[in-house]
């Protein structure tokens, strides 16, 4: 499968020798360019934040009873 995706942004980082060696080894084992290995690692690291975006809304809805069964008209008594 061919994928053409224009990457317009460049990021330059400095890596310790040990981390660079691990990156090169992973690139060699997977057959992917080092840049792609880094990109996939970043995506995997940042993905949980995207999946749990709802967490920023926790606790916002404070109006109303804490238990809907205590609302008037819903009691079975």
DOROLO-624914 format. One line per field, with one value per atom (N, C-alpha, C, O): residue number from 1; z, y, x; chain; atom name. Coordinates in Angstrom, 1 decimal. Each point is the difference from the previous one (the first is absolute). Layout:
N
nr	c(NUM ...)
up	c(Z ...)
north	c(Y ...)
east	c(X ...)
kette	c(A ...)
atom	c(CA ...)
//
This chain:
77
nr	c(1 1 1 1 2 2 2 2 3 3 3 3 4 4 4 4 5 5 5 5 6 6 6 6 7 7 7 7 8 8 8 8 9 9 9 9 10 10 10 10 11 11 11 11 12 12 12 12 13 13 13 13 14 14 14 14 15 15 15 15 16 16 16 16 17 17 17 17 18 18 18 18 19 19 19 19 20 20 20 20 21 21 21 21 22 22 22 22 23 23 23 23 24 24 24 24 25 25 25 25 26 26 26 26 27 27 27 27 28 28 28 28 29 29 29 29 30 30 30 30 31 31 31 31 32 32 32 32 33 33 33 33 34 34 34 34 35 35 35 35 36 36 36 36 37 37 37 37 38 38 38 38 39 39 39 39 40 40 40 40 41 41 41 41 42 42 42 42 43 43 43 43 44 44 44 44 45 45 45 45 46 46 46 46 47 47 47 47 48 48 48 48 49 49 49 49 50 50 50 50 51 51 51 51 52 52 52 52 53 53 53 53 54 54 54 54 55 55 55 55 56 56 56 56 57 57 57 57 58 58 58 58 59 59 59 59 60 60 60 60 61 61 61 61 62 62 62 62 63 63 63 63 64 64 64 64 65 65 65 65 66 66 66 66 67 67 67 67 68 68 68 68 69 69 69 69 70 70 70 70 71 71 71 71 72 72 72 72 73 73 73 73 74 74 74 74 75 75 75 75 76 76 76 76 77 77 77 77)
up	c(0.0 0.0 0.0 0.8 -1.7 -0.1 0.7 -0.2 1.0 0.7 -0.3 0.2 -0.7 -0.2 1.0 -0.1 1.0 1.0 0.0 0.4 -0.7 0.0 1.4 0.7 -0.2 1.4 -0.2 -0.5 1.1 -0.2 1.2 -0.1 1.2 1.2 0.3 -0.1 0.6 0.3 1.5 0.4 0.3 1.4 0.1 -0.4 1.0 0.2 1.5 0.9 -0.5 1.4 0.2 -1.0 2.2 0.3 0.9 1.0 -1.4 0.8 0.6 -0.6 1.8 0.6 -0.9 -0.7 0.7 -0.9 0.2 -0.9 2.2 0.3 -0.6 -0.6 0.7 -0.6 -1.5 -0.7 0.1 -1.5 -0.4 -1.1 1.8 -0.4 0.1 -0.9 1.9 0.1 -1.1 -0.6 0.2 -1.1 -1.3 -0.8 0.6 -1.3 0.0 -1.1 2.2 0.1 -0.3 -0.8 1.3 -0.2 -1.5 -0.7 0.1 -1.4 -0.9 -1.0 1.4 -0.7 0.0 -1.0 2.3 0.1 -0.7 -0.6 0.6 -0.6 -1.5 -0.7 0.3 -1.4 -0.3 -1.1 2.2 -0.2 0.2 0.7 -1.4 0.3 1.4 0.7 -0.2 1.4 0.3 1.1 -2.0 0.1 0.2 0.8 -1.5 0.1 1.4 0.6 -0.2 1.4 1.0 0.9 -1.0 1.0 -0.1 1.0 -2.2 -0.2 0.6 0.7 -0.9 0.5 1.5 0.7 -0.1 1.4 0.6 1.1 -1.7 0.5 -0.1 0.9 -2.0 -0.1 1.0 0.6 -0.3 1.1 1.3 0.9 -0.6 1.3 0.1 1.1 -2.1 0.1 -0.2 0.3 -0.8 -0.3 1.2 0.0 1.2 1.1 0.4 0.5 -0.7 0.3 -0.9 0.5 -1.8 -0.9 0.4 -0.1 0.5 0.3 1.2 0.2 0.7 1.3 0.1 1.1 -2.2 -0.1 0.9 0.5 -0.3 0.9 1.4 0.7 -0.2 1.4 0.4 1.2 -2.1 0.4 0.4 0.6 -1.0 0.4 1.3 0.4 0.2 1.2 1.1 0.2 0.5 1.1 -0.4 0.9 -2.1 -0.5 0.3 0.5 -0.7 0.2 1.5 0.5 0.2 1.4 0.4 1.1 -2.0 0.4 0.0 -0.8 1.7 0.1 1.1 0.5 -0.2 1.0 -0.4 -1.2 2.2 -0.3 -0.5 -0.6 1.0 -0.3 -0.7 0.7 -1.9 -0.7 0.7 -0.2 0.9 0.7 1.1 0.4 0.0 1.1 -0.6 0.7 -2.0 -0.7 0.3 -0.1 0.3 0.2 -1.2 -1.1 1.3 -1.1 -0.4 -0.8 1.2 -0.4 1.1 -0.2 1.4 1.1 -0.2 -0.5 0.9 0.0 1.3 0.1 0.8 1.3 -0.1 1.0)
north	c(-1.2 1.2 1.2 0.2 0.7 1.3 1.1 0.2 0.5 1.2 1.2 0.0 1.0 1.3 1.0 0.3 0.1 1.0 1.1 -0.3 1.5 1.1 0.4 0.5 -0.6 0.4 1.4 0.1 0.9 1.3 0.5 1.1 -1.8 0.5 -0.9 -1.2 1.9 -0.7 0.3 1.1 -2.1 0.1 -0.5 -1.1 1.9 -0.5 -0.2 0.9 -2.1 -0.3 -0.6 -0.5 0.6 -0.5 -1.3 0.1 -1.2 -1.2 -0.5 0.2 -0.7 -0.7 -1.1 -0.6 0.2 -1.1 -1.3 -0.7 0.4 -1.3 0.0 -1.0 2.1 0.1 -0.1 -0.6 1.3 0.0 -1.4 -0.5 -0.2 -1.4 -0.9 -0.8 1.0 -0.8 0.4 -0.9 2.2 0.4 -0.6 -0.5 0.5 -0.6 -1.5 -0.6 -0.1 -1.4 -0.3 -1.0 1.7 -0.1 0.2 -0.7 1.7 0.3 -1.1 -0.4 -0.2 -1.1 -1.2 -0.7 0.4 -1.2 0.1 -1.0 2.2 0.2 0.3 -0.2 0.7 0.4 1.3 0.4 0.4 1.3 1.1 -0.3 1.4 1.1 0.4 -0.1 0.7 0.4 1.1 0.0 0.9 1.0 -0.6 0.5 -1.6 -0.6 -0.7 0.0 -0.6 -0.7 1.1 -0.3 1.4 1.1 0.5 0.2 0.0 0.4 -1.0 0.5 -1.7 -1.0 -0.1 -0.2 0.4 0.0 1.2 -0.1 1.3 1.2 -0.2 0.3 -0.9 -0.2 -0.9 0.2 -1.3 -0.9 0.6 -0.3 1.2 0.7 1.0 0.1 0.6 1.1 -0.5 0.7 -1.9 -0.5 -0.1 0.3 -0.8 -0.1 1.4 0.0 1.1 1.3 0.2 0.6 -0.9 0.2 -0.9 0.5 -1.7 -0.9 0.4 -0.3 1.0 0.3 1.5 0.6 0.0 1.5 0.3 1.2 -2.1 0.2 0.3 0.6 -1.0 0.2 1.5 0.3 0.6 1.4 0.5 1.0 -1.8 0.4 -0.7 0.3 -1.1 -0.7 1.0 0.9 -0.9 0.9 1.3 0.8 -0.5 1.3 0.1 1.0 -2.1 0.0 -0.2 -1.1 2.2 -0.1 0.3 -0.3 0.9 0.3 -1.3 -0.9 0.8 -1.1 -1.0 0.2 -1.1 -0.9 -1.0 -0.3 -0.2 -0.9 -1.4 -0.8 0.5 -1.3 0.3 0.6 -1.0 0.4 -0.7 0.5 -1.5 -0.7 0.9 -0.2 1.2 0.9 1.2 0.8 -0.7 1.1 -0.2 -1.1 2.2 0.0 -0.6 0.4 -1.3 -0.6 -1.3 -0.7 0.3 -1.3 -1.0 -1.1 1.5 -1.0 -1.0 0.4 -1.6 -1.1 -0.1 -0.9 1.8 -0.1 0.5 0.0)
east	c(0.8 -0.8 0.9 0.9 -1.2 0.8 -0.7 -1.3 1.9 -0.6 0.9 1.2 -1.8 0.6 -0.5 -1.2 2.0 -0.4 1.1 1.1 -1.5 1.0 0.2 -0.9 2.2 0.3 0.7 1.0 -1.7 0.5 0.8 0.6 -0.6 0.6 1.2 0.0 1.1 1.2 0.3 -0.1 0.6 0.4 1.4 0.3 0.6 1.3 0.2 -0.3 0.8 0.2 1.4 0.6 -0.1 1.3 -0.2 -0.8 1.4 -0.2 1.3 1.1 -1.1 1.2 0.4 -0.9 2.1 0.5 -0.7 -0.3 0.0 -0.7 -1.4 -0.4 -0.3 -1.4 0.1 -0.9 1.8 0.2 0.3 -0.5 1.3 0.4 -1.3 -0.2 -0.6 -1.3 -0.9 -0.7 0.6 -0.8 0.5 -0.8 2.1 0.5 -0.3 -0.3 0.5 -0.3 -1.5 -0.3 -0.6 -1.4 -0.3 -0.8 1.4 -0.1 0.5 -0.7 1.8 0.6 -1.0 -0.2 -0.3 -0.8 -1.3 -0.5 -0.1 -1.3 0.0 -1.0 2.2 0.1 -0.6 -0.2 -0.1 -0.6 1.1 0.9 -1.1 1.0 -0.1 -1.1 2.2 0.0 -1.1 -0.6 0.4 -1.0 -1.4 -0.8 0.5 -1.3 -0.1 -1.1 2.2 -0.1 -0.3 -0.7 1.4 -0.2 -1.5 -0.6 0.1 -1.4 -1.0 -0.9 1.1 -0.9 0.1 -1.0 2.2 0.1 -0.7 -0.6 0.7 -0.7 -1.5 -0.7 0.3 -1.5 -0.5 -1.1 1.8 -0.4 0.0 -0.8 1.8 0.1 -1.2 -0.5 0.2 -1.0 -1.4 -0.9 0.7 -1.3 -0.9 -1.2 1.7 -0.9 -0.6 -1.2 1.9 -0.6 -1.2 -1.0 1.1 -1.1 -1.2 -1.2 1.4 -1.1 -0.7 -1.2 1.8 -0.6 -0.2 0.1 -0.5 -0.3 -1.2 -0.1 -0.8 -1.2 0.4 -0.8 2.0 0.4 0.0 -0.2 0.4 0.0 -1.4 -0.1 -0.9 -1.4 -0.5 -1.1 1.9 -0.4 -0.2 0.9 -2.0 -0.2 -0.6 -0.3 0.1 -0.6 -1.5 -0.5 -0.2 -1.4 -0.3 -0.1 -0.1 -0.2 -1.4 -0.4 -0.4 -1.4 -0.8 0.2 -1.2 -0.9 0.5 1.0 -1.9 0.3 1.1 0.1 0.7 1.0 -0.5 0.7 -2.0 -0.6 -1.3 -0.9 0.7 -1.3 -1.2 -1.1 1.3 -1.2 -0.5 -1.2 1.9 -0.5 -0.8 -0.5 0.4 -0.8 -1.4 -0.6 -0.1 -1.5 -0.7 0.3 -1.2 -0.8 0.6 -0.6 1.8 0.6 0.0 0.5 -1.0 0.0 -1.1 -1.1 1.3 -1.0 -0.8 -0.9 1.1 -0.6 -1.4 -0.7)
kette	c(A A A A A A A A A A A A A A A A A A A A A A A A A A A A A A A A A A A A A A A A A A A A A A A A A A A A A A A A A A A A A A A A A A A A A A A A A A A A A A A A A A A A A A A A A A A A A A A A A A A A A A A A A A A A A A A A A A A A A A A A A A A A A A A A A A A A A A A A A A A A A A A A A A A A A A A A A A A A A A A A A A A A A A A A A A A A A A A A A A A A A A A A A A A A A A A A A A A A A A A A A A A A A A A A A A A A A A A A A A A A A A A A A A A A A A A A A A A A A A A A A A A A A A A A A A A A A A A A A A A A A A A A A A A A A A A A A A A A A A A A A A A A A A A A A A A A A A A A A A A A A A A A A A A A)
atom	c(N CA C O N CA C O N CA C O N CA C O N CA C O N CA C O N CA C O N CA C O N CA C O N CA C O N CA C O N CA C O N CA C O N CA C O N CA C O N CA C O N CA C O N CA C O N CA C O N CA C O N CA C O N CA C O N CA C O N CA C O N CA C O N CA C O N CA C O N CA C O N CA C O N CA C O N CA C O N CA C O N CA C O N CA C O N CA C O N CA C O N CA C O N CA C O N CA C O N CA C O N CA C O N CA C O N CA C O N CA C O N CA C O N CA C O N CA C O N CA C O N CA C O N CA C O N CA C O N CA C O N CA C O N CA C O N CA C O N CA C O N CA C O N CA C O N CA C O N CA C O N CA C O N CA C O N CA C O N CA C O N CA C O N CA C O N CA C O N CA C O N CA C O N CA C O N CA C O N CA C O N CA C O N CA C O N CA C O N CA C O N CA C O)
//
